[in-house]
Amino acid sequence: VVQEGATTAEFRISVAQTIRSNGKAEQVTVKTAELPAYYRHFAVPKLDNDAFLVGGITGWDTLNLLPGNAQIFFEGTYVTQAYLDPTNTVDTLDFSLGRDKKVIIERNMLKDYNSRRDIGTNKERTFGYEFVIRNTKKSVVHLKLMDQVPVSQDASIEVKASEISGAGKNDATGILTWNLDLQPAATQKLKLIYSVKHPKKKSVTGL
């Protein structure tokens, strides 16, 4: 039973508990609750080809939770430990549930689109990549896939994205985001093609 005060919450445990007097810490169940949850996958193949499963819960703000470490179990197996911060202002708490090897992702360079050429006093280099995403699970996978194109801080360097396969693009950061719903046993392909043009005398690094 939870009795809420102006600034506190008191938990009155109605079920008898046995706590051994051996000086060791004991875990006692104070309250059990079921909350709505959703699952989605997240991947940045430029850094790691694996897809990571993320679980999110809503309605947590009604439980009078205390800050501390939370042990995360998924499908009956311990996954990881996460810090629970009830002072968070977001509506949903997200927890990483580890890598999902049943979602296969490849980021391959497209040789036909990778080229260099001279244009007057400038050089232009083109980059092309293909993403191949395969869902080998028996359920639909909601995947958030991210990549990035360079962002120029120099007026003499021009970056142009000619193909982003419908991704959302943040012009300030160059971050690309695809939100995909992959059906069971489905494979989807995406392309990313962009070019960088700069003066011949200027050296451009980090491409």
ZATI-941905 format. One record per residue: residue in one letter; residue number from 1; x, y, z of N, C-alpha, C in turn. Coordinates in Angstrom, 3 decimals, padded with zeros to 6 digits. Example, Ala and Ser with C-alpha at 12.3 -4.5 7.8 and 13.67 -1.06 7.14 Angstrom:
residues 2
{A; 1; {013.190; -005.690; 007.800}; {012.300; -004.500; 007.800}; {013.200; -003.300; 007.800}} {S; 2; {012.850; -002.250; 007.080}; {013.670; -001.060; 007.140}; {012.900; 000.030; 007.870}} 
//
This chain:
residues 207
{V; 1; {000.860; -001.185; 000.000}; {000.000; 000.000; 000.000}; {000.895; 001.234; 000.000}} {V; 2; {000.624; 002.147; -000.892}; {001.419; 003.373; -000.993}; {000.621; 004.531; -000.444}} {Q; 3; {001.194; 005.203; 000.543}; {000.564; 006.391; 001.121}; {001.425; 007.592; 000.765}} {E; 4; {000.856; 008.486; -000.032}; {001.609; 009.630; -000.526}; {001.400; 010.843; 000.356}} {G; 5; {002.526; 011.505; 000.685}; {002.476; 012.761; 001.401}; {002.729; 013.909; 000.450}} {A; 6; {002.971; 015.088; 001.004}; {003.201; 016.257; 000.154}; {004.481; 016.112; -000.660}} {T; 7; {005.522; 015.558; -000.045}; {006.806; 015.421; -000.737}; {007.385; 014.013; -000.647}} {T; 8; {006.674; 013.079; -000.040}; {007.198; 011.725; 000.149}; {006.147; 010.685; -000.198}} {A; 9; {006.596; 009.438; -000.312}; {005.690; 008.304; -000.506}; {006.121; 007.208; 000.461}} {E; 10; {005.177; 006.683; 001.233}; {005.460; 005.641; 002.206}; {004.878; 004.322; 001.720}} {F; 11; {005.743; 003.287; 001.654}; {005.314; 001.961; 001.222}; {005.047; 001.096; 002.450}} {R; 12; {003.813; 000.695; 002.630}; {003.457; -000.185; 003.726}; {003.275; -001.593; 003.168}} {I; 13; {004.182; -002.473; 003.565}; {004.188; -003.831; 003.022}; {003.221; -004.690; 003.820}} {S; 14; {002.173; -005.162; 003.161}; {001.130; -005.910; 003.849}; {001.434; -007.406; 003.936}} {V; 15; {002.393; -007.891; 003.123}; {002.742; -009.314; 003.125}; {003.940; -009.525; 004.033}} {A; 16; {003.858; -010.529; 004.911}; {004.952; -010.805; 005.839}; {006.215; -011.207; 005.078}} {Q; 17; {007.356; -010.703; 005.530}; {008.636; -010.994; 004.896}; {009.592; -011.597; 005.922}} {T; 18; {010.429; -012.516; 005.483}; {011.460; -013.090; 006.339}; {012.808; -012.507; 005.937}} {I; 19; {013.446; -011.815; 006.887}; {014.756; -011.204; 006.644}; {015.751; -011.840; 007.600}} {R; 20; {016.726; -012.542; 007.069}; {017.710; -013.234; 007.905}; {018.663; -012.254; 008.580}} {S; 21; {018.990; -012.534; 009.812}; {019.852; -011.641; 010.598}; {021.310; -012.075; 010.500}} {N; 22; {021.785; -012.151; 009.247}; {023.173; -012.585; 009.030}; {024.080; -011.436; 008.580}} {G; 23; {023.566; -010.241; 008.639}; {024.380; -009.087; 008.286}; {024.518; -008.837; 006.794}} {K; 24; {023.885; -009.675; 005.968}; {023.977; -009.522; 004.524}; {022.730; -008.811; 003.982}} {A; 25; {022.920; -008.141; 002.843}; {021.804; -007.419; 002.229}; {020.729; -008.395; 001.749}} {E; 26; {019.487; -008.013; 001.923}; {018.356; -008.833; 001.495}; {017.499; -008.029; 000.520}} {Q; 27; {016.983; -008.708; -000.477}; {016.051; -008.074; -001.401}; {014.623; -008.440; -001.021}} {V; 28; {013.793; -007.423; -000.900}; {012.401; -007.625; -000.503}; {011.503; -007.019; -001.569}} {T; 29; {010.515; -007.767; -001.997}; {009.573; -007.246; -002.982}; {008.612; -006.282; -002.305}} {V; 30; {008.663; -005.038; -002.743}; {007.791; -004.012; -002.176}; {006.514; -003.882; -003.003}} {K; 31; {006.668; -003.932; -004.321}; {005.506; -003.746; -005.183}; {005.776; -004.374; -006.538}} {T; 32; {004.777; -004.957; -007.124}; {004.859; -005.514; -008.473}; {003.864; -004.785; -009.366}} {A; 33; {004.310; -004.383; -010.526}; {003.431; -003.654; -011.447}; {003.702; -004.097; -012.875}} {E; 34; {002.683; -004.062; -013.697}; {002.806; -004.339; -015.122}; {002.567; -003.048; -015.886}} {L; 35; {003.494; -002.754; -016.806}; {003.413; -001.511; -017.566}; {003.439; -001.810; -019.057}} {P; 36; {002.798; -000.972; -019.864}; {002.873; -001.156; -021.319}; {004.287; -000.925; -021.816}} {A; 37; {004.715; -001.724; -022.770}; {006.076; -001.629; -023.296}; {006.061; -001.773; -024.810}} {Y; 38; {007.078; -001.274; -025.433}; {007.263; -001.459; -026.872}; {008.716; -001.805; -027.121}} {Y; 39; {008.972; -002.422; -028.263}; {010.327; -002.834; -028.618}; {010.668; -002.306; -030.006}} {R; 40; {011.880; -001.810; -030.139}; {012.359; -001.344; -031.440}; {013.852; -001.634; -031.525}} {H; 41; {014.354; -001.601; -032.749}; {015.772; -001.859; -032.979}; {016.458; -000.565; -033.407}} {F; 42; {017.737; -000.498; -033.108}; {018.520; 000.688; -033.409}; {019.864; 000.246; -033.978}} {A; 43; {020.302; 000.900; -035.054}; {021.566; 000.509; -035.676}; {022.258; 001.708; -036.315}} {V; 44; {023.586; 001.731; -036.189}; {024.440; 002.707; -036.875}; {025.527; 001.902; -037.572}} {P; 45; {025.241; 001.339; -038.747}; {026.191; 000.422; -039.411}; {027.528; 001.053; -039.769}} {K; 46; {027.603; 002.372; -039.813}; {028.888; 003.024; -040.050}; {029.858; 002.726; -038.912}} {L; 47; {029.307; 002.481; -037.711}; {030.118; 002.191; -036.532}; {030.068; 000.723; -036.138}} {D; 48; {028.902; 000.074; -036.322}; {028.721; -001.316; -035.891}; {027.580; -001.906; -036.707}} {N; 49; {027.822; -003.044; -037.344}; {026.801; -003.652; -038.204}; {025.662; -004.313; -037.428}} {D; 50; {025.825; -004.529; -036.146}; {024.772; -005.191; -035.371}; {023.615; -004.241; -035.073}} {A; 51; {022.417; -004.829; -034.970}; {021.241; -004.094; -034.533}; {021.060; -004.326; -033.039}} {F; 52; {020.708; -003.274; -032.327}; {020.524; -003.357; -030.882}; {019.035; -003.230; -030.556}} {L; 53; {018.556; -004.129; -029.721}; {017.154; -004.120; -029.320}; {016.986; -003.187; -028.127}} {V; 54; {015.992; -002.314; -028.211}; {015.704; -001.361; -027.144}; {014.264; -001.550; -026.703}} {G; 55; {014.052; -001.628; -025.395}; {012.710; -001.727; -024.839}; {012.339; -000.434; -024.153}} {G; 56; {011.123; 000.018; -024.352}; {010.661; 001.261; -023.736}; {009.386; 001.033; -022.954}} {I; 57; {009.284; 001.648; -021.778}; {008.068; 001.522; -020.971}; {007.488; 002.900; -020.714}} {T; 58; {006.160; 002.944; -020.617}; {005.454; 004.173; -020.297}; {004.642; 003.955; -019.023}} {G; 59; {004.215; 005.036; -018.428}; {003.429; 004.946; -017.202}; {004.260; 004.740; -015.957}} {W; 60; {005.584; 004.773; -016.079}; {006.476; 004.544; -014.945}; {006.389; 005.655; -013.902}} {D; 61; {005.968; 006.861; -014.342}; {005.955; 008.006; -013.429}; {004.869; 007.911; -012.365}} {T; 62; {004.003; 006.897; -012.430}; {002.939; 006.735; -011.434}; {003.346; 005.781; -010.310}} {L; 63; {004.571; 005.248; -010.358}; {004.976; 004.194; -009.419}; {005.787; 004.696; -008.226}} {N; 64; {006.052; 005.985; -008.150}; {006.842; 006.545; -007.049}; {008.197; 005.834; -006.913}} {L; 65; {008.900; 005.704; -008.021}; {010.179; 004.998; -008.021}; {011.282; 005.844; -007.390}} {L; 66; {012.287; 005.157; -006.863}; {013.462; 005.813; -006.309}; {014.635; 005.656; -007.277}} {P; 67; {015.557; 006.611; -007.302}; {016.738; 006.460; -008.186}; {017.614; 005.316; -007.718}} {G; 68; {018.186; 004.589; -008.668}; {019.077; 003.487; -008.331}; {019.287; 002.567; -009.507}} {N; 69; {020.097; 001.545; -009.304}; {020.395; 000.581; -010.357}; {019.230; -000.386; -010.540}} {A; 70; {018.927; -000.676; -011.790}; {017.864; -001.628; -012.124}; {018.468; -002.800; -012.881}} {Q; 71; {018.104; -003.992; -012.490}; {018.553; -005.193; -013.192}; {017.550; -005.502; -014.299}} {I; 72; {018.054; -005.639; -015.518}; {017.193; -005.823; -016.680}; {017.204; -007.296; -017.090}} {F; 73; {016.023; -007.902; -017.112}; {015.852; -009.267; -017.591}; {014.980; -009.220; -018.841}} {F; 74; {015.316; -010.059; -019.818}; {014.521; -010.136; -021.051}; {014.328; -011.600; -021.413}} {E; 75; {013.066; -011.982; -021.561}; {012.701; -013.367; -021.860}; {013.323; -014.328; -020.842}} {G; 76; {013.284; -013.919; -019.571}; {013.756; -014.770; -018.487}; {015.253; -014.807; -018.292}} {T; 77; {016.009; -014.004; -019.068}; {017.469; -014.010; -018.987}; {017.977; -012.630; -018.579}} {Y; 78; {018.930; -012.623; -017.639}; {019.528; -011.359; -017.225}; {020.317; -010.765; -018.388}} {V; 79; {020.060; -009.483; -018.675}; {020.691; -008.827; -019.818}; {021.760; -007.832; -019.373}} {T; 80; {021.377; -006.908; -018.510}; {022.317; -005.863; -018.117}; {021.801; -005.127; -016.899}} {Q; 81; {022.565; -004.164; -016.469}; {022.158; -003.300; -015.370}; {022.108; -001.867; -015.876}} {A; 82; {021.077; -001.141; -015.488}; {020.917; 000.239; -015.935}; {020.558; 001.109; -014.746}} {Y; 83; {020.899; 002.386; -014.843}; {020.565; 003.317; -013.770}; {019.185; 003.900; -014.031}} {L; 84; {018.334; 003.798; -013.044}; {016.964; 004.292; -013.150}; {016.885; 005.666; -012.508}} {D; 85; {016.523; 006.651; -013.279}; {016.448; 008.032; -012.787}; {015.009; 008.533; -012.899}} {P; 86; {014.229; 008.482; -011.818}; {012.826; 008.912; -011.886}; {012.653; 010.419; -012.030}} {T; 87; {013.757; 011.178; -011.932}; {013.646; 012.628; -012.126}; {013.654; 012.996; -013.602}} {N; 88; {013.785; 011.972; -014.464}; {013.786; 012.204; -015.907}; {012.444; 012.789; -016.345}} {T; 89; {012.483; 013.741; -017.253}; {011.251; 014.408; -017.684}; {010.599; 013.741; -018.895}} {V; 90; {011.224; 012.700; -019.451}; {010.660; 012.047; -020.628}; {009.513; 011.125; -020.221}} {D; 91; {008.598; 010.879; -021.161}; {007.457; 010.017; -020.890}; {007.819; 008.540; -020.941}} {T; 92; {008.881; 008.204; -021.671}; {009.253; 006.809; -021.884}; {010.661; 006.548; -021.376}} {L; 93; {010.821; 005.449; -020.652}; {012.146; 005.013; -020.224}; {012.629; 003.926; -021.177}} {D; 94; {013.803; 004.125; -021.759}; {014.367; 003.161; -022.698}; {015.473; 002.361; -022.026}} {F; 95; {015.498; 001.048; -022.314}; {016.535; 000.164; -021.784}; {017.113; -000.653; -022.928}} {S; 96; {018.429; -000.718; -022.995}; {019.081; -001.525; -024.018}; {018.994; -002.996; -023.633}} {L; 97; {018.589; -003.827; -024.582}; {018.432; -005.258; -024.345}; {019.468; -006.078; -025.107}} {G; 98; {020.494; -005.420; -025.616}; {021.607; -006.135; -026.249}; {021.482; -006.266; -027.756}} {R; 99; {022.440; -006.976; -028.337}; {022.505; -007.172; -029.780}; {021.496; -008.225; -030.227}} {D; 100; {020.902; -008.007; -031.380}; {019.971; -008.986; -031.958}; {020.580; -009.495; -033.264}} {K; 101; {021.146; -010.695; -033.204}; {021.820; -011.272; -034.366}; {020.844; -011.722; -035.449}} {K; 102; {019.543; -011.695; -035.162}; {018.561; -012.107; -036.158}; {018.190; -010.974; -037.113}} {V; 103; {018.705; -009.804; -036.848}; {018.562; -008.679; -037.781}; {019.943; -008.444; -038.379}} {I; 104; {020.084; -008.749; -039.659}; {021.391; -008.729; -040.330}; {021.511; -007.448; -041.160}} {I; 105; {022.599; -006.715; -040.946}; {022.794; -005.430; -041.630}; {024.174; -005.395; -042.271}} {E; 106; {024.220; -004.966; -043.524}; {025.486; -004.758; -044.227}; {025.544; -003.339; -044.762}} {R; 107; {026.728; -002.753; -044.701}; {026.972; -001.429; -045.301}; {028.130; -001.603; -046.267}} {N; 108; {027.796; -001.666; -047.566}; {028.773; -001.984; -048.604}; {029.070; -000.766; -049.466}} {M; 109; {030.329; -000.605; -049.809}; {030.708; 000.487; -050.700}; {030.337; 000.144; -052.133}} {L; 110; {029.745; 001.100; -052.842}; {029.375; 000.920; -054.239}; {030.507; 001.458; -055.114}} {K; 111; {031.265; 000.548; -055.699}; {032.445; 000.959; -056.471}; {032.074; 001.821; -057.668}} {D; 112; {030.914; 001.565; -058.251}; {030.508; 002.326; -059.438}; {030.245; 003.796; -059.116}} {Y; 113; {029.969; 004.087; -057.836}; {029.652; 005.466; -057.462}; {030.818; 006.163; -056.769}} {N; 114; {031.875; 005.432; -056.473}; {033.027; 006.047; -055.827}; {034.011; 006.504; -056.894}} {S; 115; {034.197; 007.803; -056.988}; {035.029; 008.339; -058.066}; {035.649; 009.672; -057.646}} {R; 116; {036.651; 010.063; -058.406}; {037.298; 011.364; -058.252}; {037.363; 012.019; -059.623}} {R; 117; {037.177; 013.324; -059.687}; {037.322; 014.026; -060.961}; {037.676; 015.488; -060.711}} {D; 118; {038.288; 016.088; -061.706}; {038.656; 017.494; -061.643}; {037.608; 018.315; -062.375}} {I; 119; {037.181; 019.416; -061.741}; {036.221; 020.336; -062.365}; {036.814; 021.730; -062.273}} {G; 120; {037.516; 022.133; -063.341}; {038.185; 023.437; -063.341}; {039.240; 023.495; -062.252}} {T; 121; {039.081; 024.442; -061.326}; {040.039; 024.603; -060.229}; {039.643; 023.775; -058.995}} {N; 122; {038.611; 022.968; -059.143}; {038.109; 022.176; -058.019}; {038.300; 020.680; -058.242}} {K; 123; {038.249; 019.950; -057.165}; {038.199; 018.500; -057.192}; {036.866; 018.045; -056.610}} {E; 124; {036.330; 016.982; -057.174}; {035.085; 016.428; -056.639}; {035.256; 014.933; -056.391}} {R; 125; {034.900; 014.507; -055.201}; {034.965; 013.098; -054.861}; {033.561; 012.626; -054.489}} {T; 126; {033.160; 011.505; -055.080}; {031.830; 010.946; -054.842}; {031.938; 009.654; -054.051}} {F; 127; {031.017; 009.481; -053.092}; {030.973; 008.296; -052.240}; {029.608; 007.634; -052.388}} {G; 128; {029.613; 006.318; -052.491}; {028.355; 005.585; -052.608}; {028.342; 004.354; -051.716}} {Y; 129; {027.235; 004.157; -050.995}; {027.092; 003.009; -050.106}; {025.705; 002.388; -050.278}} {E; 130; {025.657; 001.087; -050.085}; {024.374; 000.385; -050.100}; {024.188; -000.334; -048.764}} {F; 131; {023.015; -000.159; -048.194}; {022.662; -000.855; -046.966}; {021.743; -002.030; -047.324}} {V; 132; {022.075; -003.189; -046.810}; {021.230; -004.363; -046.989}; {020.775; -004.809; -045.603}} {I; 133; {019.468; -004.756; -045.368}; {018.912; -005.101; -044.056}; {017.979; -006.293; -044.219}} {R; 134; {018.240; -007.336; -043.443}; {017.436; -008.549; -043.537}; {016.884; -008.926; -042.169}} {N; 135; {015.574; -009.166; -042.135}; {014.907; -009.591; -040.905}; {014.679; -011.092; -040.964}} {T; 136; {015.410; -011.858; -040.151}; {015.239; -013.309; -040.139}; {014.307; -013.767; -039.010}} {K; 137; {013.705; -012.807; -038.323}; {012.793; -013.143; -037.231}; {011.404; -013.485; -037.790}} {K; 138; {010.551; -014.033; -036.928}; {009.179; -014.379; -037.316}; {008.190; -013.270; -036.982}} {S; 139; {008.698; -012.141; -036.576}; {007.850; -011.002; -036.237}; {008.368; -009.752; -036.932}} {V; 140; {007.528; -008.730; -037.007}; {007.910; -007.465; -037.637}; {008.965; -006.770; -036.776}} {V; 141; {009.963; -006.181; -037.426}; {011.022; -005.451; -036.738}; {010.893; -003.973; -037.079}} {H; 142; {010.815; -003.156; -036.053}; {010.798; -001.696; -036.219}; {012.226; -001.208; -035.988}} {L; 143; {012.873; -000.782; -037.042}; {014.298; -000.451; -036.995}; {014.537; 001.029; -037.266}} {K; 144; {015.322; 001.650; -036.386}; {015.804; 003.006; -036.613}; {017.256; 002.908; -037.053}} {L; 145; {017.499; 003.215; -038.319}; {018.840; 003.116; -038.913}; {019.387; 004.519; -039.109}} {M; 146; {020.659; 004.719; -038.722}; {021.238; 006.057; -038.818}; {022.596; 006.027; -039.518}} {D; 147; {022.892; 007.095; -040.216}; {024.196; 007.302; -040.844}; {024.423; 008.811; -040.888}} {Q; 148; {025.435; 009.227; -041.613}; {025.754; 010.655; -041.618}; {026.518; 011.025; -042.880}} {V; 149; {026.252; 012.215; -043.383}; {027.038; 012.794; -044.462}; {027.850; 013.950; -043.872}} {P; 150; {028.998; 014.265; -044.462}; {029.821; 015.357; -043.917}; {029.078; 016.690; -043.940}} {V; 151; {029.438; 017.550; -043.021}; {028.890; 018.907; -042.964}; {030.048; 019.887; -043.122}} {S; 152; {029.961; 020.737; -044.125}; {031.050; 021.674; -044.403}; {030.947; 022.905; -043.517}} {Q; 153; {032.085; 023.274; -042.928}; {032.187; 024.518; -042.161}; {032.968; 025.575; -042.940}} {D; 154; {033.242; 025.256; -044.215}; {034.033; 026.132; -045.070}; {033.224; 026.407; -046.334}} {A; 155; {033.031; 027.686; -046.658}; {032.207; 028.052; -047.814}; {032.783; 027.544; -049.131}} {S; 156; {034.097; 027.275; -049.165}; {034.721; 026.804; -050.404}; {034.570; 025.296; -050.594}} {I; 157; {034.056; 024.598; -049.574}; {033.850; 023.149; -049.660}; {032.352; 022.871; -049.728}} {E; 158; {031.933; 022.205; -050.781}; {030.509; 021.942; -051.003}; {030.230; 020.447; -050.859}} {V; 159; {029.237; 020.113; -050.026}; {028.805; 018.733; -049.841}; {027.376; 018.608; -050.367}} {K; 160; {027.171; 017.628; -051.238}; {025.842; 017.437; -051.834}; {025.443; 015.972; -051.718}} {A; 161; {024.276; 015.717; -051.110}; {023.729; 014.365; -051.009}; {022.754; 014.166; -052.165}} {S; 162; {023.103; 013.286; -053.091}; {022.273; 013.081; -054.271}; {021.285; 011.927; -054.116}} {E; 163; {021.530; 011.020; -053.161}; {020.617; 009.887; -052.935}; {020.661; 009.500; -051.464}} {I; 164; {019.505; 009.586; -050.793}; {019.437; 009.189; -049.384}; {018.281; 008.218; -049.125}} {S; 165; {017.640; 007.732; -050.183}; {016.590; 006.699; -050.084}; {015.496; 007.050; -049.085}} {G; 166; {015.087; 008.311; -049.102}; {013.953; 008.716; -048.274}; {014.273; 008.961; -046.813}} {A; 167; {015.530; 009.046; -046.458}; {015.900; 009.271; -045.052}; {015.563; 010.686; -044.623}} {G; 168; {015.294; 010.850; -043.335}; {015.176; 012.183; -042.777}; {016.575; 012.742; -042.567}} {K; 169; {016.800; 013.997; -042.903}; {018.149; 014.579; -042.847}; {018.155; 015.811; -041.963}} {N; 170; {019.103; 015.833; -041.041}; {019.334; 017.012; -040.215}; {020.443; 017.819; -040.882}} {D; 171; {020.084; 018.960; -041.428}; {021.054; 019.748; -042.190}; {022.183; 020.274; -041.317}} {A; 172; {021.926; 020.497; -040.044}; {022.947; 021.062; -039.154}; {024.015; 020.033; -038.797}} {T; 173; {023.621; 018.776; -038.642}; {024.563; 017.732; -038.224}; {024.905; 016.746; -039.331}} {G; 174; {024.094; 016.721; -040.399}; {024.306; 015.758; -041.475}; {023.794; 014.365; -041.150}} {I; 175; {023.142; 014.197; -040.006}; {022.668; 012.879; -039.591}; {021.447; 012.464; -040.416}} {L; 176; {021.493; 011.225; -040.916}; {020.393; 010.649; -041.686}; {019.696; 009.596; -040.839}} {T; 177; {018.366; 009.563; -040.917}; {017.595; 008.617; -040.118}; {016.547; 007.942; -040.990}} {W; 178; {016.578; 006.609; -040.986}; {015.538; 005.822; -041.647}; {014.736; 005.092; -040.571}} {N; 179; {013.428; 005.171; -040.620}; {012.558; 004.405; -039.733}; {011.880; 003.326; -040.569}} {L; 180; {012.304; 002.091; -040.373}; {011.887; 000.981; -041.223}; {011.021; -000.010; -040.454}} {D; 181; {010.008; -000.544; -041.131}; {009.198; -001.651; -040.609}; {009.475; -002.855; -041.495}} {L; 182; {010.275; -003.776; -040.979}; {010.686; -004.944; -041.764}; {009.787; -006.123; -041.450}} {Q; 183; {009.140; -006.650; -042.463}; {008.282; -007.813; -042.293}; {009.134; -009.062; -042.066}} {P; 184; {008.554; -010.119; -041.496}; {009.317; -011.363; -041.279}; {009.936; -011.875; -042.579}} {A; 185; {011.189; -012.284; -042.521}; {011.937; -012.834; -043.659}; {012.101; -011.841; -044.807}} {A; 186; {011.933; -010.553; -044.532}; {012.040; -009.534; -045.579}; {013.452; -008.961; -045.639}} {T; 187; {013.827; -008.501; -046.834}; {015.113; -007.832; -047.050}; {014.856; -006.483; -047.701}} {Q; 188; {015.515; -005.453; -047.204}; {015.358; -004.116; -047.765}; {016.724; -003.523; -048.059}} {K; 189; {016.791; -002.792; -049.189}; {018.038; -002.167; -049.589}; {017.866; -000.653; -049.662}} {L; 190; {018.897; 000.060; -049.205}; {018.904; 001.517; -049.232}; {020.223; 001.987; -049.835}} {K; 191; {020.198; 003.184; -050.427}; {021.417; 003.755; -050.991}; {021.708; 005.112; -050.375}} {L; 192; {023.001; 005.376; -050.207}; {023.479; 006.679; -049.771}; {024.589; 007.113; -050.715}} {I; 193; {024.372; 008.207; -051.430}; {025.359; 008.728; -052.372}; {025.526; 010.217; -052.126}} {Y; 194; {026.745; 010.651; -051.925}; {027.002; 012.073; -051.730}; {028.361; 012.431; -052.339}} {S; 195; {028.540; 013.714; -052.583}; {029.786; 014.181; -053.187}; {030.337; 015.356; -052.392}} {V; 196; {031.657; 015.501; -052.458}; {032.346; 016.606; -051.796}; {033.205; 017.311; -052.836}} {K; 197; {032.963; 018.614; -053.044}; {033.729; 019.403; -054.016}; {034.514; 020.477; -053.270}} {H; 198; {035.813; 020.574; -053.599}; {036.661; 021.532; -052.890}; {037.769; 022.003; -053.823}} {P; 199; {038.384; 023.155; -053.527}; {039.494; 023.639; -054.367}; {040.651; 022.649; -054.363}} {K; 200; {041.336; 022.557; -055.481}; {042.450; 021.610; -055.619}; {043.550; 021.860; -054.596}} {K; 201; {043.750; 023.129; -054.238}; {044.835; 023.444; -053.312}; {044.463; 023.203; -051.848}} {K; 202; {043.198; 022.897; -051.604}; {042.746; 022.693; -050.219}; {042.691; 021.210; -049.892}} {S; 203; {043.268; 020.828; -048.786}; {043.251; 019.443; -048.352}; {042.046; 019.210; -047.435}} {V; 204; {041.278; 018.180; -047.740}; {040.074; 017.841; -046.957}; {040.297; 016.491; -046.294}} {T; 205; {040.199; 016.445; -044.982}; {040.418; 015.187; -044.244}; {039.113; 014.720; -043.589}} {G; 206; {039.124; 013.483; -043.141}; {037.985; 012.941; -042.406}; {036.867; 012.400; -043.258}} {L; 207; {037.103; 012.214; -044.559}; {036.055; 011.701; -045.440}; {036.041; 010.172; -045.416}} 
//
